[in-house]
Amino acid sequence: MVWRKPNSELEMKILTPSVKHGGGSQMVLGCMSAVAVGNLHFIDGMMDKYMYLDILKQNLKQSTEKMGILPHYKLYQDNDPKHNAHICRLWALYHCPQVIQNPT
């Protein structure tokens, strides 16, 4: 935690300059609960619904076992088209106790 005087957060002497240049990015998919964290899956390239389904198949059960929440977990997903793809919804219907969809 950093303490500053009120209204001083944008003063030039406080800001740290940074240089942005041609870097890359790394997409990571993971899960967490109130008790622990699950597996992290590093994604190479663009993720599609088939890759997302493979990640669920490889990591979801293993992560819930690792966190100790296996019989009573809830899978939370946003409205990404990959999450709403028919094959992913169908798999989740048979393999997840409850799926929570983000309303917006």
A tleap script that builds the chain and sets N, CA, C and O, in Angstrom:
source leaprc.protein.ff14SB
mol = sequence {
  NMET VAL TRP ARG LYS PRO ASN SER GLU LEU
  GLU MET LYS ILE LEU THR PRO SER VAL LYS
  HIE GLY GLY GLY SER GLN MET VAL LEU GLY
  CYS MET SER ALA VAL ALA VAL GLY ASN LEU
  HIE PHE ILE ASP GLY MET MET ASP LYS TYR
  MET TYR LEU ASP ILE LEU LYS GLN ASN LEU
  LYS GLN SER THR GLU LYS MET GLY ILE LEU
  PRO HIE TYR LYS LEU TYR GLN ASP ASN ASP
  PRO LYS HIE ASN ALA HIE ILE CYS ARG LEU
  TRP ALA LEU TYR HIE CYS PRO GLN VAL ILE
  GLN ASN PRO CTHR
}
set mol.1.N position { 0.841 -1.159 0.000 }
set mol.1.CA position { 0.000 0.000 0.000 }
set mol.1.C position { 0.898 1.237 0.000 }
set mol.1.O position { 1.928 1.264 0.673 }
set mol.2.N position { 0.511 2.233 -0.738 }
set mol.2.CA position { 1.275 3.476 -0.830 }
set mol.2.C position { 0.390 4.607 -0.344 }
set mol.2.O position { -0.765 4.725 -0.753 }
set mol.3.N position { 0.943 5.448 0.541 }
set mol.3.CA position { 0.197 6.595 1.028 }
set mol.3.C position { 0.648 7.829 0.254 }
set mol.3.O position { 1.845 8.066 0.091 }
set mol.4.N position { -0.309 8.607 -0.218 }
set mol.4.CA position { -0.015 9.849 -0.931 }
set mol.4.C position { -0.942 10.934 -0.418 }
set mol.4.O position { -1.992 10.656 0.162 }
set mol.5.N position { -0.541 12.156 -0.640 }
set mol.5.CA position { -1.416 13.278 -0.305 }
set mol.5.C position { -2.625 13.252 -1.240 }
set mol.5.O position { -2.516 12.785 -2.374 }
set mol.6.N position { -3.756 13.740 -0.786 }
set mol.6.CA position { -4.947 13.768 -1.646 }
set mol.6.C position { -4.680 14.530 -2.949 }
set mol.6.O position { -4.007 15.562 -2.947 }
set mol.7.N position { -5.211 14.014 -4.054 }
set mol.7.CA position { -5.117 14.607 -5.386 }
set mol.7.C position { -3.690 14.708 -5.924 }
set mol.7.O position { -3.417 15.551 -6.779 }
set mol.8.N position { -2.788 13.875 -5.445 }
set mol.8.CA position { -1.400 13.948 -5.927 }
set mol.8.C position { -1.020 12.754 -6.795 }
set mol.8.O position { 0.135 12.648 -7.207 }
set mol.9.N position { -1.960 11.848 -7.085 }
set mol.9.CA position { -1.618 10.606 -7.786 }
set mol.9.C position { -1.119 10.802 -9.212 }
set mol.9.O position { -0.444 9.920 -9.744 }
set mol.10.N position { -1.426 11.923 -9.845 }
set mol.10.CA position { -0.987 12.138 -11.226 }
set mol.10.C position { 0.141 13.160 -11.349 }
set mol.10.O position { 0.426 13.622 -12.454 }
set mol.11.N position { 0.780 13.519 -10.256 }
set mol.11.CA position { 1.905 14.442 -10.327 }
set mol.11.C position { 3.084 13.748 -11.017 }
set mol.11.O position { 3.325 12.560 -10.802 }
set mol.12.N position { 3.799 14.483 -11.828 }
set mol.12.CA position { 4.888 13.921 -12.621 }
set mol.12.C position { 5.972 13.258 -11.768 }
set mol.12.O position { 6.547 12.254 -12.188 }
set mol.13.N position { 6.261 13.789 -10.596 }
set mol.13.CA position { 7.323 13.194 -9.778 }
set mol.13.C position { 6.906 11.837 -9.198 }
set mol.13.O position { 7.758 11.076 -8.739 }
set mol.14.N position { 5.618 11.533 -9.214 }
set mol.14.CA position { 5.126 10.262 -8.687 }
set mol.14.C position { 5.016 9.210 -9.790 }
set mol.14.O position { 5.212 8.022 -9.533 }
set mol.15.N position { 4.707 9.631 -11.000 }
set mol.15.CA position { 4.516 8.689 -12.100 }
set mol.15.C position { 5.828 8.048 -12.511 }
set mol.15.O position { 6.867 8.708 -12.533 }
set mol.16.N position { 5.783 6.790 -12.830 }
set mol.16.CA position { 6.951 6.065 -13.294 }
set mol.16.C position { 6.861 5.932 -14.803 }
set mol.16.O position { 5.917 5.329 -15.313 }
set mol.17.N position { 7.833 6.487 -15.532 }
set mol.17.CA position { 7.770 6.362 -16.989 }
set mol.17.C position { 8.045 4.926 -17.424 }
set mol.17.O position { 8.791 4.190 -16.778 }
set mol.18.N position { 7.436 4.562 -18.509 }
set mol.18.CA position { 7.687 3.226 -19.069 }
set mol.18.C position { 7.783 3.349 -20.581 }
set mol.18.O position { 7.202 4.245 -21.192 }
set mol.19.N position { 8.519 2.440 -21.155 }
set mol.19.CA position { 8.697 2.423 -22.596 }
set mol.19.C position { 8.021 1.166 -23.119 }
set mol.19.O position { 8.322 0.056 -22.681 }
set mol.20.N position { 7.112 1.351 -24.051 }
set mol.20.CA position { 6.442 0.202 -24.652 }
set mol.20.C position { 7.030 -0.010 -26.030 }
set mol.20.O position { 7.127 0.919 -26.832 }
set mol.21.N position { 7.408 -1.207 -26.285 }
set mol.21.CA position { 7.976 -1.541 -27.588 }
set mol.21.C position { 7.494 -2.920 -27.983 }
set mol.21.O position { 6.836 -3.604 -27.199 }
set mol.22.N position { 7.814 -3.320 -29.171 }
set mol.22.CA position { 7.301 -4.553 -29.729 }
set mol.22.C position { 7.490 -5.759 -28.846 }
set mol.22.O position { 8.478 -6.476 -29.008 }
set mol.23.N position { 6.643 -6.003 -27.973 }
set mol.23.CA position { 6.712 -7.201 -27.157 }
set mol.23.C position { 5.674 -8.181 -27.634 }
set mol.23.O position { 5.097 -8.020 -28.710 }
set mol.24.N position { 5.447 -9.153 -26.866 }
set mol.24.CA position { 4.430 -10.133 -27.192 }
set mol.24.C position { 3.407 -10.168 -26.089 }
set mol.24.O position { 3.435 -9.358 -25.163 }
set mol.25.N position { 2.534 -11.086 -26.197 }
set mol.25.CA position { 1.561 -11.276 -25.139 }
set mol.25.C position { 1.386 -12.768 -24.934 }
set mol.25.O position { 1.677 -13.573 -25.819 }
set mol.26.N position { 0.923 -13.109 -23.795 }
set mol.26.CA position { 0.699 -14.512 -23.473 }
set mol.26.C position { -0.687 -14.636 -22.879 }
set mol.26.O position { -1.023 -13.942 -21.920 }
set mol.27.N position { -1.488 -15.513 -23.442 }
set mol.27.CA position { -2.824 -15.760 -22.919 }
set mol.27.C position { -2.756 -16.931 -21.954 }
set mol.27.O position { -2.150 -17.961 -22.251 }
set mol.28.N position { -3.381 -16.763 -20.798 }
set mol.28.CA position { -3.362 -17.788 -19.761 }
set mol.28.C position { -4.790 -18.008 -19.296 }
set mol.28.O position { -5.539 -17.051 -19.097 }
set mol.29.N position { -5.164 -19.251 -19.123 }
set mol.29.CA position { -6.486 -19.590 -18.613 }
set mol.29.C position { -6.283 -20.328 -17.305 }
set mol.29.O position { -5.458 -21.239 -17.226 }
set mol.30.N position { -7.024 -19.948 -16.281 }
set mol.30.CA position { -6.865 -20.587 -14.986 }
set mol.30.C position { -8.151 -20.551 -14.200 }
set mol.30.O position { -9.172 -20.050 -14.671 }
set mol.31.N position { -8.092 -21.091 -12.990 }
set mol.31.CA position { -9.267 -21.080 -12.128 }
set mol.31.C position { -8.833 -20.878 -10.690 }
set mol.31.O position { -7.684 -21.123 -10.320 }
set mol.32.N position { -9.792 -20.421 -9.887 }
set mol.32.CA position { -9.506 -20.176 -8.480 }
set mol.32.C position { -10.772 -20.372 -7.665 }
set mol.32.O position { -11.884 -20.325 -8.193 }
set mol.33.N position { -10.588 -20.587 -6.396 }
set mol.33.CA position { -11.696 -20.678 -5.468 }
set mol.33.C position { -11.294 -19.921 -4.205 }
set mol.33.O position { -10.202 -19.356 -4.134 }
set mol.34.N position { -12.169 -19.913 -3.222 }
set mol.34.CA position { -11.858 -19.241 -1.965 }
set mol.34.C position { -10.761 -19.975 -1.199 }
set mol.34.O position { -10.106 -19.387 -0.338 }
set mol.35.N position { -10.557 -21.251 -1.504 }
set mol.35.CA position { -9.579 -22.043 -0.771 }
set mol.35.C position { -8.224 -22.175 -1.432 }
set mol.35.O position { -7.206 -22.251 -0.743 }
set mol.36.N position { -8.189 -22.204 -2.750 }
set mol.36.CA position { -6.933 -22.469 -3.451 }
set mol.36.C position { -7.040 -22.027 -4.905 }
set mol.36.O position { -8.068 -21.516 -5.350 }
set mol.37.N position { -5.951 -22.240 -5.624 }
set mol.37.CA position { -5.945 -21.969 -7.063 }
set mol.37.C position { -5.766 -23.280 -7.810 }
set mol.37.O position { -5.172 -24.229 -7.297 }
set mol.38.N position { -6.284 -23.317 -9.021 }
set mol.38.CA position { -6.166 -24.511 -9.854 }
set mol.38.C position { -5.024 -24.373 -10.841 }
set mol.38.O position { -4.116 -23.561 -10.661 }
set mol.39.N position { -5.086 -25.170 -11.871 }
set mol.39.CA position { -4.035 -25.176 -12.897 }
set mol.39.C position { -4.077 -23.899 -13.730 }
set mol.39.O position { -5.130 -23.288 -13.911 }
set mol.40.N position { -2.912 -23.517 -14.228 }
set mol.40.CA position { -2.808 -22.469 -15.233 }
set mol.40.C position { -2.494 -23.146 -16.553 }
set mol.40.O position { -1.637 -24.026 -16.626 }
set mol.41.N position { -3.190 -22.730 -17.586 }
set mol.41.CA position { -2.948 -23.289 -18.915 }
set mol.41.C position { -2.495 -22.164 -19.832 }
set mol.41.O position { -3.234 -21.204 -20.049 }
set mol.42.N position { -1.295 -22.275 -20.367 }
set mol.42.CA position { -0.754 -21.265 -21.268 }
set mol.42.C position { -1.192 -21.592 -22.691 }
set mol.42.O position { -1.062 -22.730 -23.143 }
set mol.43.N position { -1.704 -20.600 -23.384 }
set mol.43.CA position { -2.299 -20.791 -24.703 }
set mol.43.C position { -1.388 -20.205 -25.768 }
set mol.43.O position { -0.999 -19.039 -25.705 }
set mol.44.N position { -1.058 -21.028 -26.739 }
set mol.44.CA position { -0.274 -20.572 -27.881 }
set mol.44.C position { -1.222 -20.293 -29.038 }
set mol.44.O position { -2.049 -21.135 -29.390 }
set mol.45.N position { -1.101 -19.123 -29.621 }
set mol.45.CA position { -1.944 -18.780 -30.767 }
set mol.45.C position { -3.335 -18.340 -30.340 }
set mol.45.O position { -3.566 -17.943 -29.197 }
set mol.46.N position { -4.238 -18.423 -31.282 }
set mol.46.CA position { -5.619 -18.009 -31.044 }
set mol.46.C position { -6.425 -19.186 -30.503 }
set mol.46.O position { -6.325 -20.305 -31.007 }
set mol.47.N position { -7.217 -18.923 -29.481 }
set mol.47.CA position { -8.036 -19.979 -28.911 }
set mol.47.C position { -9.387 -20.010 -29.617 }
set mol.47.O position { -10.005 -18.968 -29.835 }
set mol.48.N position { -9.836 -21.199 -29.969 }
set mol.48.CA position { -11.174 -21.367 -30.534 }
set mol.48.C position { -11.963 -22.302 -29.613 }
set mol.48.O position { -11.461 -22.724 -28.571 }
set mol.49.N position { -13.184 -22.617 -29.999 }
set mol.49.CA position { -14.040 -23.430 -29.132 }
set mol.49.C position { -13.470 -24.833 -28.911 }
set mol.49.O position { -13.674 -25.415 -27.845 }
set mol.50.N position { -12.768 -25.378 -29.889 }
set mol.50.CA position { -12.191 -26.708 -29.741 }
set mol.50.C position { -11.032 -26.704 -28.757 }
set mol.50.O position { -10.885 -27.627 -27.957 }
set mol.51.N position { -10.207 -25.661 -28.819 }
set mol.51.CA position { -9.102 -25.538 -27.875 }
set mol.51.C position { -9.648 -25.304 -26.469 }
set mol.51.O position { -9.141 -25.878 -25.506 }
set mol.52.N position { -10.673 -24.469 -26.341 }
set mol.52.CA position { -11.274 -24.210 -25.035 }
set mol.52.C position { -11.837 -25.510 -24.446 }
set mol.52.O position { -11.653 -25.780 -23.259 }
set mol.53.N position { -12.510 -26.301 -25.255 }
set mol.53.CA position { -13.064 -27.569 -24.783 }
set mol.53.C position { -11.946 -28.511 -24.335 }
set mol.53.O position { -12.081 -29.172 -23.306 }
set mol.54.N position { -10.862 -28.582 -25.076 }
set mol.54.CA position { -9.723 -29.418 -24.677 }
set mol.54.C position { -9.133 -28.954 -23.354 }
set mol.54.O position { -8.745 -29.780 -22.527 }
set mol.55.N position { -9.059 -27.651 -23.146 }
set mol.55.CA position { -8.540 -27.114 -21.886 }
set mol.55.C position { -9.450 -27.518 -20.735 }
set mol.55.O position { -8.968 -27.922 -19.676 }
set mol.56.N position { -10.763 -27.414 -20.930 }
set mol.56.CA position { -11.700 -27.855 -19.889 }
set mol.56.C position { -11.505 -29.337 -19.581 }
set mol.56.O position { -11.434 -29.734 -18.418 }
set mol.57.N position { -11.420 -30.139 -20.618 }
set mol.57.CA position { -11.270 -31.585 -20.429 }
set mol.57.C position { -9.982 -31.930 -19.691 }
set mol.57.O position { -9.975 -32.825 -18.846 }
set mol.58.N position { -8.893 -31.228 -20.000 }
set mol.58.CA position { -7.594 -31.530 -19.405 }
set mol.58.C position { -7.439 -30.985 -17.991 }
set mol.58.O position { -6.748 -31.583 -17.167 }
set mol.59.N position { -8.081 -29.848 -17.704 }
set mol.59.CA position { -7.752 -29.138 -16.471 }
set mol.59.C position { -8.857 -29.005 -15.434 }
set mol.59.O position { -8.557 -28.876 -14.247 }
set mol.60.N position { -10.113 -29.031 -15.832 }
set mol.60.CA position { -11.172 -28.703 -14.879 }
set mol.60.C position { -11.265 -29.710 -13.738 }
set mol.60.O position { -11.226 -29.318 -12.572 }
set mol.61.N position { -11.387 -30.985 -14.046 }
set mol.61.CA position { -11.510 -31.990 -12.990 }
set mol.61.C position { -10.246 -32.040 -12.140 }
set mol.61.O position { -10.316 -32.129 -10.914 }
set mol.62.N position { -9.097 -31.981 -12.796 }
set mol.62.CA position { -7.830 -32.004 -12.078 }
set mol.62.C position { -7.710 -30.811 -11.121 }
set mol.62.O position { -7.238 -30.957 -9.994 }
set mol.63.N position { -8.139 -29.643 -11.578 }
set mol.63.CA position { -8.064 -28.446 -10.738 }
set mol.63.C position { -9.030 -28.521 -9.564 }
set mol.63.O position { -8.684 -28.136 -8.447 }
set mol.64.N position { -10.240 -29.015 -9.809 }
set mol.64.CA position { -11.207 -29.098 -8.710 }
set mol.64.C position { -10.765 -30.120 -7.669 }
set mol.64.O position { -11.008 -29.931 -6.477 }
set mol.65.N position { -10.122 -31.196 -8.103 }
set mol.65.CA position { -9.566 -32.160 -7.150 }
set mol.65.C position { -8.440 -31.520 -6.341 }
set mol.65.O position { -8.363 -31.689 -5.124 }
set mol.66.N position { -7.579 -30.792 -7.022 }
set mol.66.CA position { -6.445 -30.122 -6.371 }
set mol.66.C position { -6.918 -29.113 -5.323 }
set mol.66.O position { -6.304 -28.970 -4.266 }
set mol.67.N position { -8.021 -28.413 -5.629 }
set mol.67.CA position { -8.547 -27.413 -4.702 }
set mol.67.C position { -9.443 -28.027 -3.625 }
set mol.67.O position { -9.788 -27.360 -2.650 }
set mol.68.N position { -9.815 -29.285 -3.800 }
set mol.68.CA position { -10.656 -29.952 -2.811 }
set mol.68.C position { -12.124 -29.556 -2.890 }
set mol.68.O position { -12.833 -29.615 -1.886 }
set mol.69.N position { -12.587 -29.155 -4.066 }
set mol.69.CA position { -13.977 -28.705 -4.213 }
set mol.69.C position { -14.738 -29.546 -5.236 }
set mol.69.O position { -15.776 -29.117 -5.740 }
set mol.70.N position { -14.234 -30.731 -5.545 }
set mol.70.CA position { -14.748 -31.506 -6.676 }
set mol.70.C position { -16.257 -31.728 -6.704 }
set mol.70.O position { -16.853 -31.441 -7.742 }
set mol.71.N position { -16.917 -32.202 -5.681 }
set mol.71.CA position { -18.330 -32.497 -5.922 }
set mol.71.C position { -19.234 -31.267 -5.997 }
set mol.71.O position { -20.333 -31.350 -6.544 }
set mol.72.N position { -18.795 -30.136 -5.463 }
set mol.72.CA position { -19.721 -29.000 -5.321 }
set mol.72.C position { -19.179 -27.699 -5.891 }
set mol.72.O position { -19.327 -26.658 -5.251 }
set mol.73.N position { -18.579 -27.714 -7.026 }
set mol.73.CA position { -18.056 -26.473 -7.597 }
set mol.73.C position { -19.034 -25.913 -8.625 }
set mol.73.O position { -19.932 -26.609 -9.098 }
set mol.74.N position { -18.836 -24.638 -8.957 }
set mol.74.CA position { -19.636 -23.973 -9.989 }
set mol.74.C position { -18.674 -23.392 -11.015 }
set mol.74.O position { -17.718 -22.700 -10.664 }
set mol.75.N position { -18.930 -23.677 -12.268 }
set mol.75.CA position { -18.106 -23.151 -13.359 }
set mol.75.C position { -18.681 -21.806 -13.777 }
set mol.75.O position { -19.827 -21.724 -14.219 }
set mol.76.N position { -17.884 -20.751 -13.638 }
set mol.76.CA position { -18.316 -19.410 -14.013 }
set mol.76.C position { -17.662 -19.036 -15.334 }
set mol.76.O position { -16.444 -19.134 -15.479 }
set mol.77.N position { -18.466 -18.609 -16.289 }
set mol.77.CA position { -17.952 -18.211 -17.600 }
set mol.77.C position { -18.589 -16.886 -17.999 }
set mol.77.O position { -19.708 -16.572 -17.594 }
set mol.78.N position { -17.862 -16.119 -18.796 }
set mol.78.CA position { -18.458 -14.892 -19.321 }
set mol.78.C position { -19.145 -15.220 -20.645 }
set mol.78.O position { -19.322 -16.391 -20.980 }
set mol.79.N position { -19.521 -14.222 -21.376 }
set mol.79.CA position { -20.280 -14.431 -22.613 }
set mol.79.C position { -19.393 -14.564 -23.852 }
set mol.79.O position { -19.828 -14.258 -24.962 }
set mol.80.N position { -18.186 -15.006 -23.672 }
set mol.80.CA position { -17.307 -15.238 -24.814 }
set mol.80.C position { -17.953 -16.285 -25.726 }
set mol.80.O position { -18.470 -17.286 -25.228 }
set mol.81.N position { -17.937 -16.083 -27.033 }
set mol.81.CA position { -18.547 -17.059 -27.945 }
set mol.81.C position { -17.993 -18.482 -27.779 }
set mol.81.O position { -18.713 -19.455 -28.003 }
set mol.82.N position { -16.737 -18.603 -27.394 }
set mol.82.CA position { -16.171 -19.947 -27.172 }
set mol.82.C position { -16.881 -20.649 -26.020 }
set mol.82.O position { -17.146 -21.849 -26.087 }
set mol.83.N position { -17.187 -19.901 -24.968 }
set mol.83.CA position { -17.847 -20.491 -23.806 }
set mol.83.C position { -19.282 -20.887 -24.130 }
set mol.83.O position { -19.800 -21.857 -23.576 }
set mol.84.N position { -19.917 -20.148 -25.016 }
set mol.84.CA position { -21.310 -20.403 -25.377 }
set mol.84.C position { -21.462 -21.335 -26.569 }
set mol.84.O position { -22.586 -21.609 -26.991 }
set mol.85.N position { -20.370 -21.823 -27.114 }
set mol.85.CA position { -20.444 -22.749 -28.251 }
set mol.85.C position { -21.193 -24.013 -27.830 }
set mol.85.O position { -21.078 -24.461 -26.690 }
set mol.86.N position { -21.941 -24.566 -28.738 }
set mol.86.CA position { -22.782 -25.722 -28.434 }
set mol.86.C position { -21.980 -26.881 -27.840 }
set mol.86.O position { -22.413 -27.493 -26.863 }
set mol.87.N position { -20.826 -27.186 -28.413 }
set mol.87.CA position { -20.042 -28.324 -27.916 }
set mol.87.C position { -19.539 -28.089 -26.488 }
set mol.87.O position { -19.435 -29.032 -25.703 }
set mol.88.N position { -19.228 -26.835 -26.152 }
set mol.88.CA position { -18.749 -26.512 -24.801 }
set mol.88.C position { -19.896 -26.541 -23.804 }
set mol.88.O position { -19.745 -27.060 -22.698 }
set mol.89.N position { -21.042 -25.987 -24.187 }
set mol.89.CA position { -22.210 -26.026 -23.294 }
set mol.89.C position { -22.670 -27.456 -23.054 }
set mol.89.O position { -23.032 -27.807 -21.931 }
set mol.90.N position { -22.661 -28.278 -24.084 }
set mol.90.CA position { -23.077 -29.670 -23.955 }
set mol.90.C position { -22.126 -30.441 -23.043 }
set mol.90.O position { -22.574 -31.213 -22.196 }
set mol.91.N position { -20.823 -30.240 -23.209 }
set mol.91.CA position { -19.841 -30.900 -22.351 }
set mol.91.C position { -20.045 -30.477 -20.896 }
set mol.91.O position { -20.051 -31.319 -19.997 }
set mol.92.N position { -20.212 -29.174 -20.664 }
set mol.92.CA position { -20.402 -28.666 -19.304 }
set mol.92.C position { -21.689 -29.205 -18.675 }
set mol.92.O position { -21.736 -29.449 -17.469 }
set mol.93.N position { -22.717 -29.389 -19.480 }
set mol.93.CA position { -23.981 -29.924 -18.980 }
set mol.93.C position { -23.785 -31.292 -18.344 }
set mol.93.O position { -24.406 -31.595 -17.325 }
set mol.94.N position { -22.928 -32.122 -18.932 }
set mol.94.CA position { -22.715 -33.471 -18.437 }
set mol.94.C position { -21.552 -33.607 -17.454 }
set mol.94.O position { -21.449 -34.626 -16.771 }
set mol.95.N position { -20.677 -32.606 -17.367 }
set mol.95.CA position { -19.481 -32.745 -16.539 }
set mol.95.C position { -19.357 -31.734 -15.411 }
set mol.95.O position { -18.443 -31.857 -14.595 }
set mol.96.N position { -20.222 -30.756 -15.330 }
set mol.96.CA position { -20.139 -29.736 -14.285 }
set mol.96.C position { -21.431 -29.736 -13.474 }
set mol.96.O position { -22.519 -29.792 -14.047 }
set mol.97.N position { -21.324 -29.672 -12.140 }
set mol.97.CA position { -22.541 -29.655 -11.338 }
set mol.97.C position { -23.410 -28.433 -11.601 }
set mol.97.O position { -24.638 -28.525 -11.588 }
set mol.98.N position { -22.773 -27.287 -11.840 }
set mol.98.CA position { -23.531 -26.072 -12.126 }
set mol.98.C position { -22.652 -25.125 -12.944 }
set mol.98.O position { -21.465 -24.961 -12.662 }
set mol.99.N position { -23.256 -24.506 -13.962 }
set mol.99.CA position { -22.570 -23.524 -14.799 }
set mol.99.C position { -23.257 -22.185 -14.602 }
set mol.99.O position { -24.476 -22.084 -14.746 }
set mol.100.N position { -22.489 -21.162 -14.277 }
set mol.100.CA position { -23.022 -19.820 -14.085 }
set mol.100.C position { -22.627 -18.988 -15.286 }
set mol.100.O position { -21.440 -18.835 -15.572 }
set mol.101.N position { -23.596 -18.453 -15.987 }
set mol.101.CA position { -23.332 -17.595 -17.130 }
set mol.101.C position { -23.423 -16.137 -16.696 }
set mol.101.O position { -24.290 -15.771 -15.903 }
set mol.102.N position { -22.542 -15.326 -17.210 }
set mol.102.CA position { -22.575 -13.892 -16.945 }
set mol.102.C position { -23.758 -13.299 -17.692 }
set mol.102.O position { -23.888 -13.526 -18.895 }
set mol.103.N position { -24.629 -12.543 -17.022 }
set mol.103.CA position { -25.832 -12.037 -17.707 }
set mol.103.C position { -25.561 -10.998 -18.786 }
set mol.103.O position { -26.391 -10.839 -19.681 }
set mol.104.N position { -24.443 -10.284 -18.745 }
set mol.104.CA position { -24.167 -9.270 -19.770 }
set mol.104.C position { -22.843 -9.500 -20.425 }
set mol.104.O position { -22.452 -8.740 -21.311 }
savepdb mol mol.pdb
quit
